Amino acid sequence: MKRNLYLMYAIALLQGMVFYGPIATLYRQAQGVSVFQITLIESLSMALAVALEIPWGVIADKIGYRRTMIFCSVLFFASKLVFWQARGFSWFLVERIMLSVVMAGTSGVDSSIIYLSCAGQDSHRAFSIYYSLSTWGLLAAAGIFSLWVGDNYPLAGLLTAVSYGGAAILSFGLKEVKGAGPSGQPQSSARSLLCVCRETLRDRRLLLFLAAAALVTEAHQTITVFLGQLQFQRVGMGSAGIGLVHIATIVIGLCGVWSAAMTRRLGERGSFLLLCGLAAAACLTLAGNPGMALSIGGILALRLAHSLFEPFQVDLQNRQIRTENRATALSVNSMLMKGVAVATNLAFGALSERSLSAAFLFGGMICLLSLGLFALWGRRACPIPT
């Protein structure tokens, strides 16, 4: 199944090429959308993704992971075309609704394709490469933005759509990895869904893990993608400077390839405690209304923590799956995590309208809460297959 891995790596590279990434917030503001409307759209999108998670998991286990990936890749491409032409709150909401369908559809499917294509060998390393190539895509796009695109926002949107179109074409080359049921076709049932939900909700250790992972992930997502740009403007940084910092955050993201090595050295509990502590320190530094140097340092530290954290937690989730309906189980996990994200997005949006420092302080608080949850998770330690 090496062909699958290579195709997934290429898809990650192309879908990482978001040319409007350095000015994602400014792009939307230029089209008449406020910061609160941005976070409101994010929360509505996340809520819809939560509602679609389990139905999509069941569908993916029924029709197969390849077909699901193809459909979602094509819809992802269509959503970027809408983003390119979007004007005002309504159109950006439509784009985000399309993205919600994609998020729910690929949730657990992309990681399942990679995990099953590895046949149980070096999956953590494969996830590290997968997420690192997405970062390489971001880096290439940010470099082109800084050198060529600049303030031409429509061109940034168009180039992003072209890149996603290439990823959609590549998805047709994937091979199916979903196991077949007795009838020779992938199967799922209401009984298996209820069983997965029941087992997940009864597993207190898994719930601690999911809540902690969701909190630190959402702090990173909201601050580095949206609020960081506003902080840089506040300290007097121009568009060119923001673009350079964005490139630096992408380069830092490449450290994700060392995630597996870090985990081998520090262990699961030690890795979680280190990364959540670093994320909390970064947020609290930003909350102190720092100057330009510390603002840049805080964002880069938060990015570093998440880059090392993401492949680790995805691999750990996959290693805990016991059912053949892997996409359904991962969708249940994702639904619970996105439920946390809906609440944090609204809180970040409301607080940032009043004070950026208050929003960063909230980020620090939820990272510290995540640290506490992971400490409890470690006390309930039990063997997890490798």
N, C-alpha and C positions, 0 to 999 in steps of 0.2 A: 504493500500500500504506500510505497514511497512517493508514487505519483500524486496521491492525495495530499501528502504533506507538502510537496513542492507547490502544488496548485493553491493550497491554503496559505502558504507563505506569500505567494505572489498576490493573492487577493488581499491579504493583510497589508502588503506594501502599497497597493493601489488605493485601497480604502483609507489608508493613512494619509494620503495626499490631499489634505484639506487646505486649499490655497488661501482661504479667508481666515484660517486659524488665528493668525496674529492680531486680527481686528474683528473677531467674532462678535463681540459686544458692540463695537463701534459701527460695524456693518449694519446691525439691526437698528441701532439708534439713528443712523443715517436714513433709514427707511421708515422712520416715524414710530419706533417701538421703544418704550421706556424700560428702565432696568427692572422695575416691578413687573411690567408686562412680560419681560423676558423670563423672569423666574416663575411667573404665573403659568406661562406656556409650558415651561419645563415641568412644573408640578402636574398640570393637566395631562401632559404627554406621559409622564411617569405613571399616573393613575390609570390611564388607558392601557399602558403596557402591563401593569399589574393585573388588570382585568382579563387581558388576553393571554397571560403567561400559561396557565394550565390548559386552556383549550388548544393553544398552539403546541404545547408539549405532547398532548394526546394525538393531535393531527400528525405531528412529525414522526411519532412512533408508529403511526398507522401507514402513512404514505412513504416513509423512508426519509433519511437525513439528506440525501442528495437532492431530491425534488424540493424539499423545504429550503435548502440553501440556494437553489437556483431561483425560486420564486422571490425570496427575500433579497437576493442580490439585484434582481431586475427592479424590484420596487424601491430599493435603496437608490438606484440610479435615477428613477423617476422622481424621487423626493428631492434630489439635488437639482434637477431641472426646475422644479417648483421653487426651490430656494433661490435659484439664480434670478427668477422673474418676480419674486415676492415683493409686495409693497404693502406695508401696514400690518397691523395686528392679525387680521383674519387670514392672510395668505401664509404668514409665518406659523400660524396655528395649524393650518392645513398641512404644511410641510412636516410639522412635528407629529401630527396624527399619523401620517404615513410612516414616519420614523418609528412611532410606537409599535406599529404592526411589525416592522422589521426587527426591532429590539426584542419583541416577544417571540418572534419566529426563529431568530438565530440564537436566542438565549439557550445555552446548553447544547445546541446542535453543532455549532462550530467547534466547541471544545470536545464534544463527543466524537466528531469526525477525526480530530487530531488524536485523541486518546485511544480510540479503537484502531486507528491506522498504525499506531505505535506498537500494538499487540502487547501492551504491558511493559515495554522496554523504553527507558529514558523519556517518559512522558513529561516530566518536569522540565527537562532540557528542551523538548519540542515546544512546550508552551512559552518558554523563555525566548526562543527564536521567533515564534509567531508574534509575540507582542513587541519584540525588538524590531522586527521588520515593519510593523505598523509605525513604530517610532522613526525608522529610517524614511518612511514615506512622508511623515510630518516634516522631517528635517529637509528633505528635498523640496517640498512645497514651500516651506518657510524661506529657504534660500532663494528660490525663484521669485517669491513675493517681494523680498527685500531688494533684489537686484533688478527686477523687471516690472512686476505688477504695481508695487507702490500703492498710490491712492486710487487706482482704477478698480474699485470694488466690483463692478459687474464682470470684469475679466477674471477676477479671483473666483467668482461664483461659477463662471463658465468652465474654467479649467478644472475645477473640482468635479463638475458633472461629467466631463470627458474621462477623467480618471476612474470614476465609479462605473462608467459605461464599460471600460476595459475589464474591471473586476467582474461585472455581470457576465461578460462573454466567457471568461475563464471558468466560471462556476459550472458551465455545461460540461466541462471535462472531468468532473469529479466522478468517482466510483462509489457505489453504495457500500456502507459498512454496517448498516443495521441488520441484526440477525433476523432470520425468518422464523415465523411460528409454525405450528403443525401443518397449516394449510399451504405452507410455502410462501406466505406473504407476511410482512411485518404486522403485528397485532397489538392492540391495546384494548382495554375494556374499562367500564365504569368501576368494576370491582377492583382492578389493579390501581386505578386512580385513587379510589378511597383508601386503599391499603397504603399507598405511598404517602398520602396526606396524613393518615393516622400515625404512621411510623415516624414521619418528620416531626409532627407536633409533640410526640411522646419523647423524642430524643432531646433532652434538655441541654446536653453538651453541644449538639449541633445547632440548637437555637441560639446559644451563647455565641458560638462561632459566627453565625450568619448576621446577628445584630451588630457584633463588634466590627466585622468586615464591612458592613453597609455604612456604618458611621464614619470610619476613616476614609472609605472610598468617596463618599459624598462630600466630605470636607475638601478633599483634593479636587474633585471634579468642579465644584462651584467656585472655589477660590482661584484655581489656576486658569480655568477657562473664562470666567466672567469677572470676578471681583479684582483679580490681579491687574487687569488692564486699567480699571478705574483707579487703583492705588498708584499705578505708574503715572497716570495723568495728574494725580493729586500732588506728586512730588516733582512735577515739571518735566516729565519725559515726553518727547515727541514721538510721532509715528515710527520714524526710523529706529529710534532707541527701543521702542516696544517690540518692533520686529526682531531686533538683535537679541533681546532678552528671550523672546519666544524661541529663537533658534537655540539659545543656551539651554532652555528647559527641555527641548527635544533631545539635545546631545546628552543631557543628564539622564533622560529616559532610556538611553541605550545601556545603562548600567543594569537593566533588567536581565541581561544575559548572565549575570553573576548571581542571580537569585538562588539557583540550585546549590552553588558552591557555598553561599552564605548559610543556607539551611543545614547543609551537612556539618558546617563548623559550629553553629550556634544552637542547632536543634529547633524544633517547631516553636516551643514556648519562648525561648530566648529571641528568636527572630521576630515573633509578634511583638514582644515587649519593646525591643529596640526600635522597630519601625513605627509603632504607634507613639512611642515617646518622642521620636524625632518629628513626627507630624504635629504633635501637640506643641512642641517647642517652637516650630515654625509659625504656627497660627498665632501663638501668644506674642511672638516677636512682632508680627504684623499688626497686632492689636495695640501695640504701644505707640502707634503713629510714628514709625521710624522714618529716617531719611532714605535717599535713593539706594545707597549701598545695602542697608539692612533689608529694605523692601525686596530688592533683587535676591538677596541671600535667603530670605524667608520662603519666597516662591520656589527657588531652586531646591531647597531642603525638602519642601513638601513634595515636590516632583520626584526627588530621589527616593523618598520613603515609599511612595506609591509604585514606582517602577520596580522596586525589589519585591514589593508586596503582592502585586497582581498575579504573576504566574504561580507564585507559591500558593495563594488561596484557591486559585482555579484548579490546580493539580490536587490539592487536598480535598476539595469538594468531589472531584471525579473519583478519587480513591475510596470515598465513603459510599459510593453507589453500589447497591446490592441487587437491584432489579434489572431485567433486560430492557425495561422501558426507561432508559437512561435520560432521554430528553424530558420525560414527564417529571422524573425526580428532580432534575436540575431546574426545571421550570417552577416547581413548588418552592425550591430554595430561592430562586430569583424573585419570585412573587413576594416572599417575605422581606427580602432585602429592599426591593423597590418600594414596599409599603413604608419602610423607614425613610427612604429617599424623598417621598412625597412630602412628608412632614418637615424634613430638614430644608428642602428647597424653599418652601413657603416662609420658613423662619429666616433663612438667609436673605430672601427678597425683602421682607418687611423690615428687617434690621438694617439692611444696606441703604434703604430709602432714608433712614434717620441718620445713620452713622456707619461708615465703613469699619471703624474700629470696633463697634459693637458686633458687627457681622463676623469679623476675624476672631473676636473673643469667644463668640458662640462656637466657631470652628474649633478653637482650642479646647473648649469644654467638652464637645462631643468626642474629640480625639482622646481626652483623658478618660471619658466614660468608656470608650472602646478599649483603652488600656486596662481598665478595671475588669471589663467583661472577659478579656483574654486571660487575665490572671485567674479568674474563676474557671474559665475553660481549661487552663492548665492543671488545676487541681483535680478536675474530673478526667484526667488523662487515661486513655485506654488505647490498646494497640490498633493501629490503622495499617492496612495492607500497603505495601510499596510495589 
